[in-house]
């Protein structure tokens, strides 16, 4: 996986801290497991330092969302069976975990060709702008809000991103890793 195209710098620290808290892992214990100093873990979490390539790969292996429990797989199944345009990605790496048939209607290649691959390379300007503001909008808080934003049409050989309003929701998996539910935001007039 090419990690250079994924916006990890802003996401890694809060994701690592949240995973540690949920799993009751102290910085020192994680540092020993990763064979780095506790102060390095602290710097990664507060964003004053970024991991080197080998360290980053170990962190991604630790933090990448992997729906493994029955509850996690049920979430995947609900997304795959949804009649709405929706997909599920790893919150940290944007790796595709599930997509509804209505979402994939704008994709020009089979879903299987994109499963477990990062979708970040298909991000429109609107998606990239929204990603840059996640931390400022409380995304990494324990009960972070949904984020709603507009995206313009973007055409790629593999898929078309239609002009739309998107709602993203951050959901924890059973093991404390996070996924992002991405759906078209349909506002119902009152």
Secondary structure, 3 states (H helix, E strand, C coil): CCHHHCCHHHHHHHHHHHHHHHCCCCHHHHHHHHCCCHHHHHHHHHCCCCCCHHHHHHHHHHHCCCCCCHHHHHHHHHHHHCCCCEEEEECCCCEEEEECHHHHCCECCCHHHHCCCECHHHCCHHHHHHHHCCHHHCCCCCCCCCEEEEECCEECCCEEECCEEEEEEEEECCCCCEEEEEEECCCCCC
